[in-house]
């Protein structure tokens, strides 16, 4: 039986560059379990509506102006989402704070990407370039991106994934650009162009003599634009992983934790992400929380975390798996409860292949 695809609605208020990135990703086959089914805008002049029409995606304008109030607007949104069978909402530059009633109705089904490491530079007033301006003014040494669930508090929902960005002091724009491009090719962004742009300030101050901006063109024929403005969520995640691989040799960090870095990826891309972490783990401790067999199979050591309820009390256990236990767990990740001969045979092949691949990757270091 063919697996039902999740129907996705994208909420947008402006030009829709993030929407276009999602459309392009769907065309490339990267969105394997979902379908872009609806675009909702609160701005009738949003170019995102043109992007939707050009790609055969149904769109609708619902705003406080057309409906008379925010409450009526959200009621109209609920009706439209229900009529179109929407399962997941992605906020892609939607300039309206959703109410508690609306976010509770779609609990854990609304996603947003925020261009900072929450809880830094987030909340009301922190959107778009304002976030980066605030980070630069503060003189932070590390910034990044956060993917999170949405609730009634601006940028206050549970964090799903975060990626930090740092730059070596000795890097020139050309060296950093070259190293990043090499990583992006591995991560399915081989046609991406990347540059580091330095703009000299009027005067030297506490924050230095130049402003630094990462410029990216994710698709052929498109001009370079600021990464913070145009990159899709998948592009940001892969870009951040590429930088972490590049900077690992000089950042002095001995333990790295990736909490569910596999969110939103599968197949070959999951394999590549696992391989990148395997390379990082050659000379430091890398801890990864994952639900994907491709990533788990590449680990040197595997643990399983389980919750137990007894006498109305919940406890968690962490168990280090031996070879037999690991074989069964990989089989479970691949096929659910299938730990019969067919599932175990497939899991054994995955583990053997992962062991050989890890040896190959690390021998090349």
C-alpha positions as CSV (number, residue, x, y, z in Angstrom):
1,X,0.0,0.0,0.0
2,X,1.4,3.4,-0.9
3,X,2.1,5.6,2.1
4,X,-0.1,8.7,2.4
5,X,1.7,11.9,1.8
6,X,1.4,14.7,4.3
7,X,-0.4,17.7,2.8
8,X,1.5,20.9,3.5
9,X,0.3,24.5,3.7
10,X,2.8,27.3,3.4
11,X,1.9,30.6,5.1
12,X,3.7,33.6,3.6
13,X,3.4,37.4,3.5
14,X,6.0,38.6,1.0
15,X,8.1,37.6,-2.0
16,X,8.1,33.9,-1.2
17,X,11.8,33.0,-1.7
18,X,11.5,30.4,1.0
19,X,8.3,29.1,-0.7
20,X,10.2,28.9,-4.0
21,X,13.0,26.9,-2.2
22,X,10.3,24.5,-1.0
23,X,8.9,24.2,-4.5
24,X,12.3,23.6,-6.0
25,X,13.1,21.0,-3.3
26,X,9.8,19.2,-4.1
27,X,10.6,19.2,-7.8
28,X,14.1,17.7,-7.0
29,X,12.4,14.9,-5.1
30,X,13.8,15.9,-1.7
31,X,10.3,16.2,0.0
32,X,9.5,12.5,-0.1
33,X,6.7,12.2,2.4
34,X,4.9,15.5,1.8
35,X,3.1,17.5,-0.8
36,X,2.9,21.3,-1.1
37,X,-0.9,21.5,-1.3
38,X,-1.8,25.1,-0.4
39,X,-0.3,28.6,-0.1
40,X,-2.0,31.0,2.4
41,X,-1.1,34.7,2.4
42,X,-2.4,37.7,4.4
43,X,-1.2,40.0,1.7
44,X,-3.0,40.1,-1.7
45,X,0.1,41.7,-3.3
46,X,2.5,39.1,-2.2
47,X,4.6,37.8,-5.1
48,X,4.4,34.4,-3.4
49,X,0.9,34.1,-4.8
50,X,2.4,34.3,-8.3
51,X,5.0,31.7,-7.5
52,X,2.2,29.4,-6.3
53,X,0.1,30.0,-9.5
54,X,3.2,29.4,-11.7
55,X,3.7,26.0,-10.1
56,X,0.1,24.9,-10.0
57,X,-0.3,25.2,-6.2
58,X,-3.7,26.4,-4.9
59,X,-3.5,29.7,-3.1
60,X,-5.9,31.9,-1.0
61,X,-5.7,35.3,0.6
62,X,-7.0,35.5,4.1
63,X,-6.3,38.7,6.2
64,X,-7.7,40.8,9.0
65,X,-8.7,43.3,6.4
66,X,-10.8,40.8,4.4
67,X,-12.3,39.1,7.4
68,X,-12.8,42.0,9.7
69,X,-10.7,40.8,12.7
70,X,-7.9,38.6,13.7
71,X,-10.3,36.1,15.2
72,X,-12.4,35.9,12.0
73,X,-9.2,35.6,10.0
74,X,-8.0,32.6,12.0
75,X,-11.5,31.0,11.7
76,X,-11.3,31.4,8.0
77,X,-7.9,29.9,8.0
78,X,-9.1,26.8,9.9
79,X,-12.0,26.3,7.5
80,X,-9.6,26.5,4.5
81,X,-7.1,24.2,6.0
82,X,-9.8,21.7,6.9
83,X,-11.4,21.9,3.4
84,X,-8.0,21.2,1.9
85,X,-7.0,18.3,4.2
86,X,-3.9,20.1,5.5
87,X,-1.7,18.1,7.9
88,X,1.3,20.4,8.4
89,X,1.8,24.2,8.3
90,X,5.1,25.8,7.4
91,X,5.6,29.5,8.2
92,X,7.8,31.0,5.4
93,X,8.0,34.7,6.2
94,X,4.5,35.0,7.6
95,X,4.3,38.4,9.3
96,X,1.5,37.7,11.7
97,X,1.6,36.3,15.2
98,X,-0.9,33.4,15.6
99,X,-3.1,33.2,18.6
100,X,-3.0,30.6,21.4
101,X,-6.3,29.1,20.2
102,X,-4.9,28.6,16.7
103,X,-1.6,27.2,17.7
104,X,-3.1,24.8,20.2
105,X,-5.5,23.5,17.5
106,X,-2.4,22.6,15.4
107,X,-0.1,21.6,18.2
108,X,3.2,20.2,16.9
109,X,2.0,20.8,13.4
110,X,3.3,24.3,12.7
111,X,7.0,24.8,11.9
112,X,9.1,28.0,11.7
113,X,12.7,28.7,11.0
114,X,14.3,31.5,13.0
115,X,17.7,33.0,11.9
116,X,19.4,32.9,15.3
117,X,20.2,30.4,18.1
118,X,17.0,30.8,20.2
119,X,16.8,32.1,23.0
120,X,19.2,34.8,21.6
121,X,17.7,37.5,19.3
122,X,14.2,36.2,19.2
123,X,10.6,37.2,20.2
124,X,8.6,40.2,19.1
125,X,10.4,42.6,16.7
126,X,13.1,40.0,15.8
127,X,12.5,39.0,12.2
128,X,14.4,39.2,8.9
129,X,17.4,41.4,8.9
130,X,16.6,42.8,12.3
131,X,17.9,39.6,13.8
132,X,21.2,39.8,12.2
133,X,21.5,43.5,12.8
134,X,21.0,42.9,16.5
135,X,23.6,40.1,16.5
136,X,26.2,42.3,14.8
137,X,25.5,45.1,17.2
138,X,26.0,42.8,20.2
139,X,29.3,41.5,18.8
140,X,28.5,37.8,19.2
141,X,31.1,35.3,18.0
142,X,28.6,32.5,17.2
143,X,25.2,32.8,15.5
144,X,23.1,30.2,13.6
145,X,19.6,29.0,12.9
146,X,16.7,27.4,14.8
147,X,13.9,25.2,13.5
148,X,11.1,25.1,16.1
149,X,7.4,24.3,16.7
150,X,5.1,27.4,16.9
151,X,3.0,28.3,19.9
152,X,1.4,31.6,21.0
153,X,4.7,33.0,22.2
154,X,6.8,34.5,19.4
155,X,9.7,32.1,18.8
156,X,8.7,30.3,22.0
157,X,7.9,26.9,20.7
158,X,9.8,23.7,21.4
159,X,13.2,23.6,19.5
160,X,13.5,20.9,16.9
161,X,17.0,21.6,15.5
162,X,19.7,24.2,15.9
163,X,22.9,24.8,14.0
164,X,25.7,27.1,15.0
165,X,28.0,29.0,12.7
166,X,31.6,30.2,13.4
167,X,34.4,31.4,11.3
168,X,38.2,30.8,11.7
169,X,40.1,34.0,12.5
170,X,42.7,33.1,9.8
171,X,40.2,32.5,7.1
172,X,40.2,34.6,4.0
173,X,37.0,34.9,2.1
174,X,38.4,32.8,-0.8
175,X,39.6,30.0,1.5
176,X,36.3,29.8,3.4
177,X,34.3,30.0,0.2
178,X,36.3,27.1,-1.3
179,X,36.0,24.9,1.7
180,X,32.2,25.5,2.1
181,X,31.6,24.8,-1.6
182,X,33.3,21.4,-1.2
183,X,31.0,20.5,1.6
184,X,27.9,21.8,-0.1
185,X,28.6,19.6,-3.1
186,X,28.5,16.5,-0.8
187,X,25.3,17.6,0.8
188,X,23.2,17.7,-2.4
189,X,23.9,21.4,-3.2
190,X,26.5,20.9,-6.0
191,X,24.9,23.6,-8.1
192,X,25.0,26.2,-5.3
193,X,27.3,29.3,-5.5
194,X,28.6,30.7,-2.3
195,X,30.6,33.8,-1.5
196,X,31.7,35.7,1.6
197,X,31.2,39.4,1.2
198,X,33.1,41.9,3.2
199,X,31.9,45.5,3.3
200,X,34.2,48.1,4.8
201,X,32.7,50.3,7.6
202,X,33.0,54.1,7.7
203,X,35.2,53.8,10.7
204,X,36.9,51.1,12.8
205,X,35.0,50.4,16.0
206,X,34.5,47.7,18.7
207,X,33.0,45.4,16.1
208,X,35.8,45.7,13.6
209,X,36.4,47.4,10.3
210,X,34.2,45.4,8.1
211,X,30.7,43.8,7.9
212,X,30.7,40.2,6.8
213,X,27.8,38.6,5.0
214,X,27.4,35.1,3.5
215,X,25.9,35.2,0.0
216,X,24.3,32.2,-1.7
217,X,22.7,31.3,-5.0
218,X,21.0,27.9,-4.5
219,X,19.8,27.5,-8.1
220,X,21.5,28.1,-11.5
221,X,20.7,31.4,-13.1
222,X,19.8,33.1,-9.8
223,X,22.0,36.0,-8.5
224,X,23.8,35.8,-5.2
225,X,21.7,37.0,-2.3
226,X,22.2,37.0,1.5
227,X,22.0,33.5,3.0
228,X,19.9,34.8,5.9
229,X,17.2,36.1,3.5
230,X,16.7,33.4,0.9
231,X,17.9,30.0,2.1
232,X,15.3,27.3,2.7
233,X,15.3,25.3,5.9
234,X,17.0,22.3,4.3
235,X,19.6,24.5,2.7
236,X,20.3,26.2,6.1
237,X,20.7,22.8,7.9
238,X,23.1,21.4,5.3
239,X,25.0,24.7,5.1
240,X,25.5,24.7,8.9
241,X,26.6,21.0,8.9
242,X,29.1,21.9,6.1
243,X,30.6,24.7,8.2
244,X,30.8,22.5,11.3
245,X,32.8,19.9,9.4
246,X,35.1,22.6,8.1
247,X,35.7,24.3,11.5
248,X,36.0,21.0,13.5
249,X,39.8,20.9,13.2
250,X,40.3,24.3,14.8
251,X,37.4,24.9,17.2
252,X,38.8,22.8,20.0
253,X,35.4,21.3,20.9
254,X,35.8,17.7,22.1
255,X,32.1,16.7,22.4
256,X,29.4,17.5,19.9
257,X,25.7,16.7,20.4
258,X,23.3,16.5,17.4
259,X,19.8,16.3,18.7
260,X,17.6,14.8,15.9
261,X,19.6,16.3,13.1
262,X,17.7,13.8,10.8
263,X,14.5,15.9,11.0
264,X,13.2,16.4,7.5
265,X,15.7,14.2,5.7
266,X,15.8,10.6,4.5
267,X,17.4,8.2,2.0
268,X,20.7,9.3,0.4
269,X,20.8,12.6,2.3
270,X,20.5,10.8,5.6
271,X,23.4,8.6,4.6
272,X,25.5,11.7,3.8
273,X,24.7,13.4,7.0
274,X,25.6,10.3,8.9
275,X,28.9,10.1,7.1
276,X,29.7,13.7,7.9
277,X,29.2,13.0,11.6
278,X,31.3,9.8,11.3
279,X,34.2,12.0,10.0
280,X,33.7,14.4,13.0
281,X,33.7,11.4,15.3
282,X,37.2,10.3,14.2
283,X,38.9,12.5,16.8
284,X,36.2,13.7,19.2
285,X,33.1,12.4,20.9
286,X,29.9,12.9,18.7
287,X,26.6,12.1,20.3
288,X,23.6,11.9,18.0
289,X,19.9,11.3,18.8
290,X,18.3,9.8,15.7
291,X,15.4,7.7,14.4
292,X,17.0,6.8,11.1
293,X,18.7,3.5,10.5
294,X,21.2,5.0,8.0
295,X,22.6,7.3,10.6
296,X,22.5,4.8,13.5
297,X,24.3,2.1,11.5
298,X,27.3,4.5,11.1
299,X,27.8,4.9,14.8
300,X,30.8,3.3,16.7
301,X,28.6,2.6,19.7
302,X,24.8,2.5,19.9
303,X,22.5,3.1,22.8
304,X,18.7,2.7,23.0
305,X,16.6,5.0,25.2
306,X,13.3,3.7,26.5
307,X,10.6,5.0,28.7
308,X,8.8,2.8,31.3
309,X,5.7,3.5,33.3
310,X,5.2,1.7,36.6
311,X,3.0,2.6,39.5
312,X,2.0,5.9,37.7
313,X,5.7,6.9,37.6
314,X,7.7,7.3,34.4
315,X,11.3,6.5,34.2
316,X,13.8,6.4,31.3
317,X,16.6,3.8,30.8
318,X,19.7,4.0,28.6
319,X,21.0,0.7,27.4
320,X,24.2,0.1,25.5
321,X,23.5,-2.4,22.8
322,X,25.7,-5.5,22.1
323,X,26.1,-6.8,18.5
324,X,22.9,-8.8,18.7
325,X,20.9,-6.0,20.3
326,X,22.2,-3.5,17.7
327,X,21.2,-5.8,14.9
328,X,17.6,-6.0,16.2
329,X,17.4,-2.3,16.8
330,X,18.5,-1.4,13.3
331,X,16.0,-3.9,12.0
332,X,13.3,-2.2,14.1
333,X,14.2,1.2,12.8
334,X,14.0,0.0,9.2
335,X,10.8,-2.0,9.4
336,X,9.0,-1.1,12.7
337,X,8.3,-4.4,14.5
338,X,9.9,-6.5,11.8
339,X,12.7,-8.4,13.3
340,X,12.1,-11.6,11.3
341,X,14.8,-13.1,9.1
342,X,14.2,-10.6,6.2
343,X,14.5,-7.6,8.5
344,X,17.6,-8.9,10.3
345,X,19.3,-9.8,7.0
346,X,18.8,-6.2,5.8
347,X,20.0,-4.8,9.1
348,X,23.1,-7.0,9.0
349,X,23.9,-5.7,5.5
350,X,23.5,-2.1,6.6
351,X,25.8,-2.6,9.5
352,X,28.5,-4.3,7.4
353,X,28.3,-1.6,4.8
354,X,28.4,1.2,7.4
355,X,31.5,-0.4,9.1
356,X,33.3,-0.6,5.8
357,X,32.3,3.0,4.8
358,X,33.4,4.4,8.2
359,X,36.8,2.7,7.8
360,X,37.2,4.2,4.3
361,X,36.2,7.7,5.4
362,X,38.5,7.8,8.4
363,X,41.5,6.3,6.6
364,X,41.3,9.2,4.2
365,X,41.7,11.8,7.0
